[in-house]
Structure formats: structure tokens, C-alpha cells
Amino acid sequence: MQEYVIEFPGTGAEADAHARDLAGWLDDSGELRGASRVRMVPARPGEQGGAADAVMVLAAATPLYVPFFNWLVERRKAGRVTVRVVRPDGTEQEIEAGDADDAARLLGEVRRALDVTGDE
């Protein structure tokens, strides 16, 4: 198992909401129960408490890519979401998902971001 980091650029409240939602989604996916946690950042001046800006997932890429893809498909229905995936080797890939996106293209981007090859 390796650790993947899925970051959420954007406003603090938006990133926090997406990070907590994805962590819950992955925890509910069964196979990844207990494998994810949110990464907290300190509060900015004038704010109370910290916020989540990323989800850290300890998993193999193959079990992660299907629930992560499904989460992106659901989120894009509500509007555009941008994530940055940091693989265990430190390479990064940004993925943007919007309501008009082609699901096949999005699945390909998720597979490349997680470095998943072949048919599962």
C-alpha cells in the first residue's frame, strides 16, 4: 500500500467541504474503510479552527481509482471540481471535472493520475 494525496485548490470552505466529503465517500466504499484521513491546515488570521485541504489515502492505486472516479462523477453534477493528485513518487496531476465532461475522458485522467494501467 502507498499513500496518495488528493488536494483541493480553492477557497478554504470549498476545499474543506470537498475533502471531508471524499474522505467519507472512500470510507463508505467498503474496501477503503479506514484508509483515508483529511489533512488539516492551520486557521488563517481571523478564522477559528483549521480546515481540511486534502485527503490522504493509504491504498493501492487499483482499489482507489473506481471509488475516486465515482466521487468525481457525482461531484461534477453539482458543478466544476478541481483536484490535484500527488502520487507516492511525488508526481502530480490536476484533474478538472465539470457537468459537461465526458465520463470516459474523466476515467482516463483518473487512471493516469493514479498510474493505473490495463483493464480492471
N, C-alpha and C positions, 0 to 999 in steps of 0.2 A: 504494500500500500504506500501511496505517496500523497503529499499534501498539495492540493490545488487551492488557489486563492481566486475568488471571483469578486472583483471590486466594482463599486458603483460610483462612477463620477457623477457629479451634480450637487444639488443643494443637500445640506445635512439631513433635513427631514425626509427628503425623497430617497436618498441613499439608505438611511436608516430603515425606512419602510420596506424598500426592496430587499435589503439584506435580511431583515427579520422574516420576511415572507418566504424568501428562498430557503433559509435555514429550516423553517417549519415544514415547507414542502418536501425537502430532502429527508427530513426526519420521518415524515409520514409515508415516504416511499417504501418503507419496509427494509429493503436491502441496505439502505444507508442510515438506518436508525442509529442515532448517537455518533455519526461520523462527521457531523458539521457543527461549527460554532461561529458566532458572529465575532468580528474583530471590532473592538471599541476604540474610538479616538477621543481624546480629551475634549471637554467643553470649550467652546470659543468664548472670548470675553463677552460677558453679558448673558451667556446661556447657563442654564442649570443642567448639570449632569452631562455625561458623554453621549455619543451616538455611534451607531454601528455604521461602518462604511464598506464592509466586505464580509464575505462568508469564506471560512477556511474549512476545506473538506478533506478528510483523510480517507482516500478511496483509490481504487484502481480506475483508470480512465473509462473502461468499458461500462462498469455498473453506473458511473456518474453521468454519462452522456445522455441516456434516454430520459431520466427524470429532469435533468437540467434543460434539455430541449423542450420537454413538455411544459416546464415552468415558463420558458421564454414564449412559447406559443400562446399560453394563457395570458401572460402579461401584455403581449402586443395587442391583444383585443382591446385593452383599456388605453392604449396609446404607445408611443415610442419608449423603448427602454434601451439603455446602453450599458454594457458590462465590459469589463476588461478581465480576461482570464490570464492568470500567471501560473504557468506550469512549474512543476518541481525543478526543472532545469533553469528556471528564471526567464524563459522566453515568454513574451506577452502577445496577446491578440485581443483586439477590441471587436466586439460584436454589437451591431445595432439591429434591433428588431422593431418593426412598425406594423401597423394594421394592414398595410397592403403588401407586405413581404410574402414571397414565395416560400412555403414551408420547406421544400426540397433544398433551396439555397441556404436557408437558415440551418437546416440539419447539417449540410456540408460545412458551414462555418463552425458549428459546434464541434463536429468531428475533427476539423483541423486544429481548433483551439485546444482540444484535449488530446490531440495526436492519436486519434483512434483510426485504425485502418481496417479495411475488409468489411465484409457483411456480417453483422451480428445477428 
